[in-house]
Amino acid sequence: MTTSFRALCLAASLLGLSAGFSGCTSNPGQTSTNPAQPGPAIGQASGAAVGVVAGNVVGAAVGAVEGAAHGIKQPFTNEPHVIRTWRTETTPDGRTIQVPEDTLVDAYGRPISAKK
C-alpha cells in the first residue's frame, strides 16, 4: 500500500468514527436536559436568537455581494441573440420557398450592424 492510500483510509475511518460518536439523537427536538429549567430554556432561546440574527446577517451580506457582482458585470455583458425571421422567395423554376434571415441583436433587441 502507498502512503497516500493509507492516509485516505485513515481519514475515511476517522470521519466515520467522528460521525458515529458525534452525539446525534434519533428523535428531533429531544434533548438530554430538562427544557423547563431556567438554564436550558435560556440557552435554547439565546441559541435560537443568535442563529436567526447570524443567518440574516450572512444572507444580507451574500445578497449584497451577489447584487454588486451582477451590477459590475452588467456593462461588460455583450451576449448577442439571434432573431430568425422568414421571408418568401420565388425560385427561377417558379417554386415559392421560405428563406430564413438571421438578425444579430443585443440585449435590448436592437440589431447589431457589422462594422465595415
N, CA, C and O atoms as a GROMACS GRO file, in nm:
protein
  464
    1MET      N    1   0.083  -0.119   0.000
    1MET     CA    2   0.000   0.000   0.000
    1MET      C    3   0.087   0.124   0.000
    1MET      O    4   0.193   0.128   0.062
    2THR      N    5   0.041   0.225  -0.071
    2THR     CA    6   0.115   0.351  -0.075
    2THR      C    7   0.077   0.438   0.044
    2THR      O    8  -0.024   0.414   0.111
    3THR      N    9   0.157   0.537   0.069
    3THR     CA   10   0.133   0.626   0.182
    3THR      C   11   0.006   0.706   0.163
    3THR      O   12  -0.068   0.728   0.259
    4SER      N   13  -0.021   0.750   0.041
    4SER     CA   14  -0.141   0.829   0.018
    4SER      C   15  -0.267   0.745   0.036
    4SER      O   16  -0.370   0.795   0.083
    5PHE      N   17  -0.261   0.617  -0.002
    5PHE     CA   18  -0.377   0.530   0.017
    5PHE      C   19  -0.401   0.507   0.165
    5PHE      O   20  -0.516   0.504   0.210
    6ARG      N   21  -0.295   0.490   0.243
    6ARG     CA   22  -0.309   0.472   0.388
    6ARG      C   23  -0.366   0.597   0.451
    6ARG      O   24  -0.452   0.589   0.540
    7ALA      N   25  -0.320   0.712   0.407
    7ALA     CA   26  -0.372   0.837   0.462
    7ALA      C   27  -0.520   0.853   0.428
    7ALA      O   28  -0.597   0.901   0.511
    8LEU      N   29  -0.560   0.815   0.308
    8LEU     CA   30  -0.700   0.822   0.269
    8LEU      C   31  -0.786   0.728   0.352
    8LEU      O   32  -0.896   0.765   0.394
    9CYS      N   33  -0.736   0.606   0.376
    9CYS     CA   34  -0.810   0.511   0.459
    9CYS      C   35  -0.822   0.560   0.602
    9CYS      O   36  -0.928   0.546   0.664
   10LEU      N   37  -0.715   0.618   0.656
   10LEU     CA   38  -0.718   0.671   0.791
   10LEU      C   39  -0.815   0.787   0.802
   10LEU      O   40  -0.891   0.795   0.898
   11ALA      N   41  -0.815   0.877   0.704
   11ALA     CA   42  -0.908   0.990   0.706
   11ALA      C   43  -1.053   0.943   0.696
   11ALA      O   44  -1.140   0.997   0.764
   12ALA      N   45  -1.079   0.844   0.613
   12ALA     CA   46  -1.216   0.793   0.599
   12ALA      C   47  -1.262   0.726   0.727
   12ALA      O   48  -1.377   0.744   0.768
   13SER      N   49  -1.175   0.650   0.790
   13SER     CA   50  -1.216   0.583   0.914
   13SER      C   51  -1.236   0.684   1.027
   13SER      O   52  -1.329   0.669   1.106
   14LEU      N   53  -1.150   0.786   1.035
   14LEU     CA   54  -1.168   0.889   1.138
   14LEU      C   55  -1.297   0.967   1.115
   14LEU      O   56  -1.366   1.002   1.210
   15LEU      N   57  -1.329   0.994   0.990
   15LEU     CA   58  -1.454   1.063   0.959
   15LEU      C   59  -1.574   0.978   0.999
   15LEU      O   60  -1.672   1.029   1.054
   16GLY      N   61  -1.567   0.850   0.972
   16GLY     CA   62  -1.676   0.760   1.010
   16GLY      C   63  -1.691   0.750   1.161
   16GLY      O   64  -1.803   0.751   1.212
   17LEU      N   65  -1.580   0.740   1.232
   17LEU     CA   66  -1.587   0.733   1.377
   17LEU      C   67  -1.639   0.863   1.436
   17LEU      O   68  -1.720   0.860   1.529
   18SER      N   69  -1.595   0.976   1.385
   18SER     CA   70  -1.643   1.104   1.438
   18SER      C   71  -1.792   1.121   1.412
   18SER      O   72  -1.863   1.178   1.495
   19ALA      N   73  -1.840   1.074   1.298
   19ALA     CA   74  -1.984   1.082   1.271
   19ALA      C   75  -2.060   0.988   1.363
   19ALA      O   76  -2.171   1.020   1.406
   20GLY      N   77  -2.003   0.873   1.392
   20GLY     CA   78  -2.071   0.777   1.481
   20GLY      C   79  -2.077   0.823   1.625
   20GLY      O   80  -2.175   0.795   1.695
   21PHE      N   81  -1.975   0.894   1.670
   21PHE     CA   82  -1.971   0.938   1.809
   21PHE      C   83  -2.004   1.086   1.825
   21PHE      O   84  -1.968   1.146   1.926
   22SER      N   85  -2.071   1.144   1.730
   22SER     CA   86  -2.098   1.288   1.735
   22SER      C   87  -2.212   1.324   1.829
   22SER      O   88  -2.232   1.442   1.857
   23GLY      N   89  -2.285   1.228   1.879
   23GLY     CA   90  -2.391   1.256   1.975
   23GLY      C   91  -2.523   1.293   1.911
   23GLY      O   92  -2.604   1.360   1.974
   24CYS      N   93  -2.546   1.252   1.789
   24CYS     CA   94  -2.673   1.281   1.724
   24CYS      C   95  -2.783   1.199   1.791
   24CYS      O   96  -2.764   1.082   1.824
   25THR      N   97  -2.900   1.262   1.810
   25THR     CA   98  -3.012   1.189   1.868
   25THR      C   99  -3.102   1.140   1.756
   25THR      O  100  -3.102   1.194   1.646
   26SER      N  101  -3.179   1.039   1.786
   26SER     CA  102  -3.268   0.985   1.684
   26SER      C  103  -3.402   1.056   1.682
   26SER      O  104  -3.475   1.047   1.583
   27ASN      N  105  -3.436   1.127   1.791
   27ASN     CA  106  -3.563   1.198   1.796
   27ASN      C  107  -3.538   1.348   1.789
   27ASN      O  108  -3.478   1.404   1.881
   28PRO      N  109  -3.580   1.415   1.684
   28PRO     CA  110  -3.558   1.559   1.673
   28PRO      C  111  -3.630   1.633   1.784
   28PRO      O  112  -3.744   1.601   1.817
   29GLY      N  113  -3.565   1.733   1.841
   29GLY     CA  114  -3.626   1.813   1.946
   29GLY      C  115  -3.609   1.755   2.085
   29GLY      O  116  -3.641   1.821   2.183
   30GLN      N  117  -3.559   1.634   2.097
   30GLN     CA  118  -3.540   1.572   2.228
   30GLN      C  119  -3.398   1.603   2.275
   30GLN      O  120  -3.301   1.576   2.205
   31THR      N  121  -3.387   1.660   2.394
   31THR     CA  122  -3.258   1.693   2.449
   31THR      C  123  -3.231   1.609   2.573
   31THR      O  124  -3.322   1.545   2.626
   32SER      N  125  -3.108   1.610   2.619
   32SER     CA  126  -3.074   1.532   2.738
   32SER      C  127  -3.093   1.612   2.865
   32SER      O  128  -3.073   1.559   2.974
   33THR      N  129  -3.133   1.740   2.855
   33THR     CA  130  -3.159   1.822   2.972
   33THR      C  131  -3.307   1.854   2.980
   33THR      O  132  -3.380   1.834   2.884
   34ASN      N  133  -3.350   1.902   3.095
   34ASN     CA  134  -3.489   1.939   3.115
   34ASN      C  135  -3.511   2.079   3.061
   34ASN      O  136  -3.456   2.175   3.117
   35PRO      N  137  -3.589   2.095   2.955
   35PRO     CA  138  -3.607   2.228   2.897
   35PRO      C  139  -3.689   2.321   2.985
   35PRO      O  140  -3.694   2.441   2.958
   36ALA      N  141  -3.754   2.269   3.091
   36ALA     CA  142  -3.833   2.356   3.179
   36ALA      C  143  -3.745   2.430   3.279
   36ALA      O  144  -3.790   2.527   3.340
   37GLN      N  145  -3.622   2.388   3.297
   37GLN     CA  146  -3.530   2.454   3.390
   37GLN      C  147  -3.480   2.584   3.326
   37GLN      O  148  -3.474   2.595   3.203
   38PRO      N  149  -3.443   2.682   3.408
   38PRO     CA  150  -3.403   2.811   3.352
   38PRO      C  151  -3.278   2.806   3.264
   38PRO      O  152  -3.273   2.874   3.161
   39GLY      N  153  -3.180   2.728   3.301
   39GLY     CA  154  -3.055   2.724   3.224
   39GLY      C  155  -3.076   2.676   3.082
   39GLY      O  156  -3.042   2.747   2.987
   40PRO      N  157  -3.132   2.556   3.064
   40PRO     CA  158  -3.155   2.508   2.927
   40PRO      C  159  -3.254   2.594   2.849
   40PRO      O  160  -3.240   2.609   2.728
   41ALA      N  161  -3.355   2.649   2.915
   41ALA     CA  162  -3.453   2.733   2.846
   41ALA      C  163  -3.387   2.860   2.793
   41ALA      O  164  -3.412   2.901   2.680
   42ILE      N  165  -3.302   2.922   2.876
   42ILE     CA  166  -3.232   3.042   2.833
   42ILE      C  167  -3.133   3.008   2.722
   42ILE      O  168  -3.118   3.084   2.626
   43GLY      N  169  -3.067   2.895   2.735
   43GLY     CA  170  -2.972   2.852   2.632
   43GLY      C  171  -3.041   2.827   2.499
   43GLY      O  172  -2.989   2.866   2.394
   44GLN      N  173  -3.157   2.762   2.503
   44GLN     CA  174  -3.231   2.737   2.378
   44GLN      C  175  -3.278   2.868   2.315
   44GLN      O  176  -3.267   2.886   2.194
   45ALA      N  177  -3.330   2.959   2.398
   45ALA     CA  178  -3.380   3.087   2.345
   45ALA      C  179  -3.266   3.170   2.288
   45ALA      O  180  -3.278   3.225   2.178
   46SER      N  181  -3.156   3.180   2.362
   46SER     CA  182  -3.045   3.262   2.311
   46SER      C  183  -2.982   3.198   2.188
   46SER      O  184  -2.939   3.268   2.097
   47GLY      N  185  -2.976   3.065   2.185
   47GLY     CA  186  -2.923   2.998   2.067
   47GLY      C  187  -3.008   3.022   1.944
   47GLY      O  188  -2.957   3.042   1.834
   48ALA      N  189  -3.141   3.019   1.964
   48ALA     CA  190  -3.231   3.047   1.851
   48ALA      C  191  -3.216   3.190   1.804
   48ALA      O  192  -3.215   3.216   1.683
   49ALA      N  193  -3.206   3.285   1.898
   49ALA     CA  194  -3.192   3.426   1.860
   49ALA      C  195  -3.061   3.451   1.787
   49ALA      O  196  -3.058   3.522   1.686
   50VAL      N  197  -2.953   3.394   1.836
   50VAL     CA  198  -2.823   3.411   1.771
   50VAL      C  199  -2.826   3.348   1.633
   50VAL      O  200  -2.771   3.403   1.538
   51GLY      N  201  -2.890   3.231   1.621
   51GLY     CA  202  -2.900   3.166   1.491
   51GLY      C  203  -2.977   3.248   1.390
   51GLY      O  204  -2.938   3.257   1.273
   52VAL      N  205  -3.087   3.309   1.434
   52VAL     CA  206  -3.168   3.391   1.344
   52VAL      C  207  -3.090   3.515   1.300
   52VAL      O  208  -3.086   3.548   1.181
   53VAL      N  209  -3.029   3.583   1.396
   53VAL     CA  210  -2.955   3.706   1.364
   53VAL      C  211  -2.837   3.674   1.272
   53VAL      O  212  -2.816   3.742   1.172
   54ALA      N  213  -2.761   3.569   1.307
   54ALA     CA  214  -2.644   3.534   1.226
   54ALA      C  215  -2.687   3.492   1.085
   54ALA      O  216  -2.621   3.528   0.987
   55GLY      N  217  -2.795   3.417   1.075
   55GLY     CA  218  -2.843   3.376   0.943
   55GLY      C  219  -2.887   3.493   0.858
   55GLY      O  220  -2.860   3.496   0.738
   56ASN      N  221  -2.954   3.590   0.920
   56ASN     CA  222  -2.998   3.708   0.844
   56ASN      C  223  -2.880   3.795   0.803
   56ASN      O  224  -2.879   3.851   0.693
   57VAL      N  225  -2.781   3.808   0.891
   57VAL     CA  226  -2.664   3.889   0.857
   57VAL      C  227  -2.588   3.825   0.741
   57VAL      O  228  -2.548   3.894   0.647
   58VAL      N  229  -2.569   3.695   0.748
   58VAL     CA  230  -2.498   3.626   0.640
   58VAL      C  231  -2.578   3.634   0.511
   58VAL      O  232  -2.521   3.657   0.404
   59GLY      N  233  -2.709   3.615   0.519
   59GLY     CA  234  -2.793   3.624   0.399
   59GLY      C  235  -2.790   3.762   0.336
   59GLY      O  236  -2.786   3.774   0.214
   60ALA      N  237  -2.790   3.867   0.420
   60ALA     CA  238  -2.784   4.003   0.366
   60ALA      C  239  -2.649   4.029   0.302
   60ALA      O  240  -2.641   4.093   0.197
   61ALA      N  241  -2.542   3.980   0.364
   61ALA     CA  242  -2.409   4.000   0.308
   61ALA      C  243  -2.394   3.928   0.174
   61ALA      O  244  -2.340   3.984   0.079
   62VAL      N  245  -2.441   3.806   0.167
   62VAL     CA  246  -2.433   3.731   0.042
   62VAL      C  247  -2.517   3.798  -0.067
   62VAL      O  248  -2.473   3.808  -0.182
   63GLY      N  249  -2.635   3.842  -0.031
   63GLY     CA  250  -2.720   3.911  -0.128
   63GLY      C  251  -2.656   4.039  -0.180
   63GLY      O  252  -2.664   4.070  -0.299
   64ALA      N  253  -2.592   4.115  -0.089
   64ALA     CA  254  -2.527   4.238  -0.131
   64ALA      C  255  -2.410   4.210  -0.224
   64ALA      O  256  -2.391   4.281  -0.324
   65VAL      N  257  -2.332   4.109  -0.193
   65VAL     CA  258  -2.217   4.075  -0.278
   65VAL      C  259  -2.264   4.027  -0.414
   65VAL      O  260  -2.207   4.066  -0.516
   66GLU      N  261  -2.367   3.942  -0.418
   66GLU     CA  262  -2.417   3.894  -0.546
   66GLU      C  263  -2.477   4.008  -0.629
   66GLU      O  264  -2.459   4.012  -0.750
   67GLY      N  265  -2.547   4.099  -0.564
   67GLY     CA  266  -2.604   4.214  -0.635
   67GLY      C  267  -2.495   4.304  -0.692
   67GLY      O  268  -2.504   4.351  -0.805
   68ALA      N  269  -2.391   4.328  -0.611
   68ALA     CA  270  -2.280   4.411  -0.659
   68ALA      C  271  -2.208   4.344  -0.775
   68ALA      O  272  -2.172   4.410  -0.872
   69ALA      N  273  -2.189   4.213  -0.766
   69ALA     CA  274  -2.122   4.141  -0.875
   69ALA      C  275  -2.205   4.148  -1.003
   69ALA      O  276  -2.151   4.166  -1.112
   70HIS      N  277  -2.337   4.136  -0.989
   70HIS     CA  278  -2.423   4.144  -1.108
   70HIS      C  279  -2.419   4.284  -1.167
   70HIS      O  280  -2.415   4.301  -1.289
   71GLY      N  281  -2.419   4.386  -1.080
   71GLY     CA  282  -2.415   4.523  -1.128
   71GLY      C  283  -2.284   4.557  -1.197
   71GLY      O  284  -2.283   4.630  -1.296
   72ILE      N  285  -2.174   4.505  -1.144
   72ILE     CA  286  -2.045   4.530  -1.206
   72ILE      C  287  -2.032   4.458  -1.339
   72ILE      O  288  -1.972   4.510  -1.433
   73LYS      N  289  -2.090   4.338  -1.346
   73LYS     CA  290  -2.078   4.257  -1.467
   73LYS      C  291  -2.167   4.308  -1.581
   73LYS      O  292  -2.136   4.286  -1.698
   74GLN      N  293  -2.276   4.375  -1.549
   74GLN     CA  294  -2.376   4.411  -1.649
   74GLN      C  295  -2.322   4.494  -1.765
   74GLN      O  296  -2.355   4.462  -1.880
   75PRO      N  297  -2.240   4.599  -1.744
   75PRO     CA  298  -2.193   4.675  -1.860
   75PRO      C  299  -2.102   4.595  -1.953
   75PRO      O  300  -2.090   4.628  -2.071
   76PHE      N  301  -2.041   4.492  -1.901
   76PHE     CA  302  -1.947   4.415  -1.982
   76PHE      C  303  -2.012   4.293  -2.047
   76PHE      O  304  -1.947   4.220  -2.122
   77THR      N  305  -2.138   4.271  -2.018
   77THR     CA  306  -2.208   4.157  -2.075
   77THR      C  307  -2.256   4.194  -2.215
   77THR      O  308  -2.341   4.281  -2.231
   78ASN      N  309  -2.202   4.128  -2.313
   78ASN     CA  310  -2.246   4.153  -2.451
   78ASN      C  311  -2.284   4.019  -2.512
   78ASN      O  312  -2.219   3.969  -2.604
   79GLU      N  313  -2.390   3.965  -2.461
   79GLU     CA  314  -2.439   3.837  -2.511
   79GLU      C  315  -2.539   3.863  -2.623
   79GLU      O  316  -2.654   3.896  -2.596
   80PRO      N  317  -2.498   3.849  -2.745
   80PRO     CA  318  -2.591   3.873  -2.855
   80PRO      C  319  -2.689   3.755  -2.870
   80PRO      O  320  -2.660   3.642  -2.832
   81HIS      N  321  -2.802   3.787  -2.923
   81HIS     CA  322  -2.904   3.686  -2.951
   81HIS      C  323  -2.937   3.692  -3.100
   81HIS      O  324  -2.919   3.795  -3.165
   82VAL      N  325  -2.985   3.582  -3.150
   82VAL     CA  326  -3.021   3.577  -3.291
   82VAL      C  327  -3.173   3.569  -3.302
   82VAL      O  328  -3.237   3.485  -3.240
   83ILE      N  329  -3.228   3.658  -3.382
   83ILE     CA  330  -3.372   3.654  -3.411
   83ILE      C  331  -3.386   3.608  -3.555
   83ILE      O  332  -3.327   3.666  -3.646
   84ARG      N  333  -3.464   3.504  -3.575
   84ARG     CA  334  -3.483   3.448  -3.709
   84ARG      C  335  -3.620   3.489  -3.762
   84ARG      O  336  -3.723   3.468  -3.698
   85THR      N  337  -3.617   3.548  -3.878
   85THR     CA  338  -3.742   3.580  -3.949
   85THR      C  339  -3.740   3.505  -4.082
   85THR      O  340  -3.635   3.466  -4.131
   86TRP      N  341  -3.858   3.487  -4.137
   86TRP     CA  342  -3.870   3.411  -4.262
   86TRP      C  343  -3.927   3.501  -4.370
   86TRP      O  344  -4.022   3.576  -4.346
   87ARG      N  345  -3.869   3.494  -4.486
   87ARG     CA  346  -3.922   3.569  -4.600
   87ARG      C  347  -3.952   3.470  -4.712
   87ARG      O  348  -3.887   3.366  -4.727
   88THR      N  349  -4.051   3.505  -4.790
   88THR     CA  350  -4.092   3.420  -4.901
   88THR      C  351  -4.015   3.462  -5.026
   88THR      O  352  -4.003   3.580  -5.057
   89GLU      N  353  -3.965   3.363  -5.096
   89GLU     CA  354  -3.887   3.390  -5.217
   89GLU      C  355  -3.932   3.293  -5.327
   89GLU      O  356  -3.966   3.178  -5.299
   90THR      N  357  -3.931   3.339  -5.448
   90THR     CA  358  -3.968   3.254  -5.562
   90THR      C  359  -3.841   3.214  -5.636
   90THR      O  360  -3.758   3.298  -5.671
   91THR      N  361  -3.828   3.084  -5.658
   91THR     CA  362  -3.710   3.032  -5.726
   91THR      C  363  -3.725   3.052  -5.878
   91THR      O  364  -3.835   3.079  -5.925
   92PRO      N  365  -3.615   3.040  -5.954
   92PRO     CA  366  -3.622   3.058  -6.100
   92PRO      C  367  -3.717   2.959  -6.168
   92PRO      O  368  -3.769   2.988  -6.276
   93ASP      N  369  -3.740   2.843  -6.106
   93ASP     CA  370  -3.830   2.748  -6.170
   93ASP      C  371  -3.975   2.767  -6.127
   93ASP      O  372  -4.060   2.685  -6.163
   94GLY      N  373  -4.006   2.874  -6.049
   94GLY     CA  374  -4.144   2.906  -6.016
   94GLY      C  375  -4.190   2.858  -5.879
   94GLY      O  376  -4.304   2.884  -5.841
   95ARG      N  377  -4.107   2.789  -5.805
   95ARG     CA  378  -4.149   2.743  -5.672
   95ARG      C  379  -4.138   2.857  -5.570
   95ARG      O  380  -4.054   2.946  -5.584
   96THR      N  381  -4.225   2.853  -5.469
   96THR     CA  382  -4.220   2.951  -5.361
   96THR      C  383  -4.163   2.882  -5.238
   96THR      O  384  -4.213   2.778  -5.194
   97ILE      N  385  -4.058   2.940  -5.182
   97ILE     CA  386  -3.994   2.879  -5.065
   97ILE      C  387  -3.979   2.983  -4.954
   97ILE      O  388  -3.980   3.104  -4.979
   98GLN      N  389  -3.964   2.934  -4.831
   98GLN     CA  390  -3.938   3.019  -4.716
   98GLN      C  391  -3.787   3.020  -4.690
   98GLN      O  392  -3.726   2.914  -4.679
   99VAL      N  393  -3.729   3.137  -4.680
   99VAL     CA  394  -3.585   3.152  -4.658
   99VAL      C  395  -3.564   3.220  -4.522
   99VAL      O  396  -3.623   3.325  -4.497
  100PRO      N  397  -3.481   3.161  -4.435
  100PRO     CA  398  -3.458   3.224  -4.305
  100PRO      C  399  -3.362   3.341  -4.316
  100PRO      O  400  -3.267   3.339  -4.394
  101GLU      N  401  -3.389   3.444  -4.235
  101GLU     CA  402  -3.299   3.557  -4.223
  101GLU      C  403  -3.266   3.571  -4.075
  101GLU      O  404  -3.355   3.596  -3.994
  102ASP      N  405  -3.141   3.556  -4.039
  102ASP     CA  406  -3.099   3.568  -3.901
  102ASP      C  407  -3.046   3.709  -3.877
  102ASP      O  408  -2.962   3.758  -3.952
  103THR      N  409  -3.097   3.773  -3.771
  103THR     CA  410  -3.053   3.906  -3.734
  103THR      C  411  -2.991   3.899  -3.596
  103THR      O  412  -3.054   3.849  -3.503
  104LEU      N  413  -2.870   3.949  -3.582
  104LEU     CA  414  -2.799   3.951  -3.456
  104LEU      C  415  -2.843   4.076  -3.380
  104LEU      O  416  -2.829   4.187  -3.430
  105VAL      N  417  -2.896   4.057  -3.258
  105VAL     CA  418  -2.944   4.170  -3.178
  105VAL      C  419  -2.874   4.171  -3.043
  105VAL      O  420  -2.823   4.069  -2.998
  106ASP      N  421  -2.873   4.288  -2.977
  106ASP     CA  422  -2.813   4.299  -2.845
  106ASP      C  423  -2.918   4.265  -2.739
  106ASP      O  424  -3.026   4.215  -2.772
  107ALA      N  425  -2.886   4.292  -2.612
  107ALA     CA  426  -2.975   4.256  -2.502
  107ALA      C  427  -3.107   4.332  -2.506
  107ALA      O  428  -3.205   4.286  -2.448
  108TYR      N  429  -3.111   4.448  -2.575
  108TYR     CA  430  -3.232   4.528  -2.583
  108TYR      C  431  -3.311   4.504  -2.711
  108TYR      O  432  -3.412   4.571  -2.734
  109GLY      N  433  -3.267   4.412  -2.794
  109GLY     CA  434  -3.337   4.381  -2.918
  109GLY      C  435  -3.300   4.469  -3.035
  109GLY      O  436  -3.366   4.465  -3.139
  110ARG      N  437  -3.196   4.550  -3.020
  110ARG     CA  438  -3.152   4.637  -3.129
  110ARG      C  439  -3.058   4.558  -3.220
  110ARG      O  440  -2.969   4.489  -3.172
  111PRO      N  441  -3.078   4.569  -3.349
  111PRO     CA  442  -2.988   4.495  -3.441
  111PRO      C  443  -2.844   4.542  -3.428
  111PRO      O  444  -2.817   4.661  -3.415
  112ILE      N  445  -2.753   4.448  -3.432
  112ILE     CA  446  -2.612   4.480  -3.428
  112ILE      C  447  -2.562   4.479  -3.572
  112ILE      O  448  -2.569   4.377  -3.641
  113SER      N  449  -2.513   4.595  -3.616
  113SER     CA  450  -2.465   4.603  -3.754
  113SER      C  451  -2.321   4.562  -3.761
  113SER      O  452  -2.244   4.583  -3.666
  114ALA      N  453  -2.284   4.504  -3.872
  114ALA     CA  454  -2.144   4.462  -3.892
  114ALA      C  455  -2.061   4.585  -3.919
  114ALA      O  456  -2.099   4.671  -3.998
  115LYS      N  457  -1.947   4.592  -3.853
  115LYS     CA  458  -1.858   4.706  -3.874
  115LYS      C  459  -1.787   4.690  -4.008
  115LYS      O  460  -1.744   4.581  -4.045
  116LYS      N  461  -1.776   4.802  -4.080
  116LYS     CA  462  -1.713   4.797  -4.214
  116LYS      C  463  -1.578   4.862  -4.209
  116LYS      O  464  -1.509   4.868  -4.310
   0.00000   0.00000   0.00000
